[in-house]
Amino acid sequence: MSPSRYTYLGPEGTFTEAALRTLPEAATRELIPMVSVPATLDAVRSGEAAAALVPIENSVEGGVTATLDELATGGPLMIYREVLLPIAFALLVRPGVKLSDIKTVTGHPVAQPQVRKWLAKHLPHAVWESAASNADGARLVQEGRYDAAFAGEFAAATYGLEPLVSDIHDAQNAQTRFVLVGRPARPAARTGADKTSVVIWLGDDHPGALLELLQEYAARGVNMMRIESRPTGEGIGRYCFSVDCEGHITDRRVAEALMGLKRICPKVRFLGSYPRAGVDPSDVGELRHGTSDADFVVAAEWLARCQDGRA
């Protein structure tokens, strides 16, 4: 394995690269762009890279399905960190191109819902075609295959383009969440402001199956932050669930919730416990009564006394 190499969803000039460069260690790593999410993560699986940064969730469009599916079905990997990046697009064109000249536009599929209203208002007749990434869309514009691309303004210089319009977004405060992924290992120590991610498969489709899954979290006072269903590929109606919750795997409430899930589900894949981006541990409120580690210890001691006839 090359400990000095990180991969990311490329090519150069993507929002993923911009997010990766916000990490302090990026300044001392060789950053390698890859053509797709699977290729980015496979470089870690094969040992070609120590870690990879990929997009996993957008505040407008939701989950990035390529990443969710690859983490669920590919060789085991683990999330070690998350990065939140504000997202605003620029309309990049070759020098001299005017708005009235634009007949075709391109960008990543996740970008389209974030600029749909702007497109309808300013370029109602332009034809949209998706690109592998926003930066790849910029490259295609550079090659003359499209008239304009929606990408980060920082990509303009890389591809010899100009930002015809800047700061385009249908939703204010749009963000994309990225995750730094490596090979499975012991999770970092808890910080007090952590997140735990898993993928859960249901054993069979029956009334209350999803409720049973949710109750493993609720009964222990664990707050679920995100849940998304994804098809397993085994037939219509067969799903797995990608779940983020508050807390660390070493927190008793989280550990017992995961053990409960393992008891009732045929498969649970642990994706990591890691610090929540942008959250200071001092800002995290107190846990509800009965959900702290101390509360679990008191309950366990009481049970032991009952079993020993000392209650």
DRENMI-469529 format. One record per residue (C-alpha): residue in one letter; x, y, z. Coordinates in pm, whole numbers, plus 50000, padded with zeros to 5 digits. Example, Ala and Ser with C-alpha at 12.3 -4.5 7.8 and 13.67 -1.06 7.14 Angstrom:
# DRENMI-469529
a512304955050780/s513674989450714/
# end
This chain:
# DRENMI-469529
m500005000050000/s501145035249925/p500535055550244/s501285088050060/r498635083749790/y494975094149809/t492515089249526/y489425109949452/l486605111849198/g488205130848913/p489285144848683/e491085175248822/g488785203848913/t485935184249073/f484165194349392/t485585161849533/e489115174649478/a488175207849639/a486795189049941/l489885167049965/r492165197449967/t490415210350280/l492005181650477/p495355191250634/e497035158650531/a496195164650164/a499135188650143/t501545159750204/r499815133249989/e499925124849621/l496365131349501/i495285108749216/p492075115549018/m490045084948911/v487345081148647/s484545067648868/v483515060449226/p484185022849189/a487645029449045/t488385054249324/l487495028949594/d489054999049418/a492415016749433/v492155014649813/r491024978449806/s493984968749588/g496494987749799/e497315013349530/a496155041049766/a495835045250141/a492495063450125/a489905077249886/l487515106749901/v484105102249737/p480765120749751/i478055102749947/e475195127250003/n473855160149870/s471495182650063/v469315187549752/e469455154449564/g470055130549854/g472335100349851/v474975094449584/t473875059849476/a477185049549319/t478935054449653/l476165038949865/d476065007849646/e479825004049624/l480255006250002/a477444980950050/t478394954749791/g482084958649715/g484974945749922/p484824958850282/l485984994650340/m485585018750630/i484775055750662/y487285075350870/r486185111150817/e483535132450652/v483805166150481/l480985190850414/l481475214250121/p479145243150022/i478115238849659/a477525266249403/f477965262149030/a479395283548757/l478385280848392/l481725274748221/v482155282247849/r484925286047595/p486145322047560/g483785343247352/v480685321647397/k477555341347493/l474435328947671/s472485330647344/d475035307047182/i474435278547426/k472435249347285/t473915220547488/v474965218747853/t476495191448067/g477415182948425/h477215154848679/p473685140048717/v473575151949080/a474165187548959/q471065189248742/p468475190949024/q470505218749185/v470315241448877/r467055229948717/k465115262048788/w467985283848669/l468175263748348/a464435266548288/k464575304148329/h467785312848143/l468365283847900/p464925268147849/h465805252647512/a469275239547599/v469705201747591/w471235186047903/e473495155547881/s475165140448186/a478915137348235/a480925114448465/s481675144448687/n481295182248673/a484975186148592/d484685160148317/g481865181348178/a484265210848173/r486775189647985/l484115180447728/v483325217347678/q487035224147629/e487035197347356/g484035213847188/r481565185547251/y479205207947452/d478625245247468/a478675248947848/a479175229548169/f477995234048524/a481025229948749/g482925246949027/e484285280648920/f487735268749030/a487705244048736/a487695271648474/a491445277848471/t492255240648456/y490305236448133/g490895270247969/l487285281148016/e485545312148146/p482745314848405/l479935330848206/v477665330948514/s478765324148873/d477105313849199/i474275293749043/h472085273249278/d468375267349310/a468635260449686/q470425283249929/n473105267550150/a473385236049938/q476085212250059/t477625179549952/r478945154850206/f482085135550119/v483685106350305/l487315096250339/v487445058550302/g490215033850384/r490684997150460/p488924983050767/a490794988851095/r490104999451451/p487955030951448/a489455063151578/a488725071351943/r485375087652004/t485265125452022/g481825130852174/a480485143451841/d480565112051630/k478585093851364/t478295056551299/s477385042450957/v476145007450871/v474384988650593/i471594965250705/w469884937050517/l466414924650616/g465944887250638/d462494885950479/d459694909150379/h457004908450647/p454744933750823/g456784954451065/a460194943650928/l461454979350895/l459884988851228/e461854961151399/l465044975951258/l464155011151371/q463224999351720/e466764986651781/y467865022951764/a464855038751931/a464795015452231/r468335026052321/g467915063152260/v470095063751947/n469225091651703/m469105080751339/m470445108451115/r469825092450775/i468245060850634/e468055051850265/s466895020050098/r468845005349808/p467934975149593/t470124944749655/g469894932549296/e468294900249412/g464794908549285/i461954933549319/g461234941449683/r464674930949810/y466384960349979/c469204969050211/f469295000650421/s472135025450453/v471945041450797/d473825069150981/c473255074551351/e474645097251618/g477295082451843/h480345059851835/i480535022051829/t482205023252171/d479175041352318/r477105015152501/r473835026252345/v475255023851992/a477044990852057/e473904974652194/a471834987851903/l474274972151658/m474214939451849/g470414940151835/l470514945351459/k472984916751419/r470614893751609/i467594900451387/c469214907551048/p471064882550828/k473784907650746/v475054940250894/r478074957950745/f479844982350976/l481125012250776/g482805031251058/s482505055351348/y484035089251280/p483825126151383/r480835145951259/a481965173751027/g481435208851156/v480255198151503/d482245206851814/p481875181552098/s481245210452339/d478135219552140/v476565184952169/g473705184952418/e473325161252709/l472075126252640/r468535117252737/h468185100453075/g468805063353051/t471015064152739/s474485073052873/d477225047252929/a476825052653303/d473125044153282/f473915011753099/v476505002653364/v474005008553646/a471414986853469/a473954958953409/e475034959453775/w471414957753887/l470804927953660/a473874910253796/r472614915054150/c469244900654051/q470914870353896/d473004865154209/g470074869154444/r471424902254579/a468794925954443/
# end
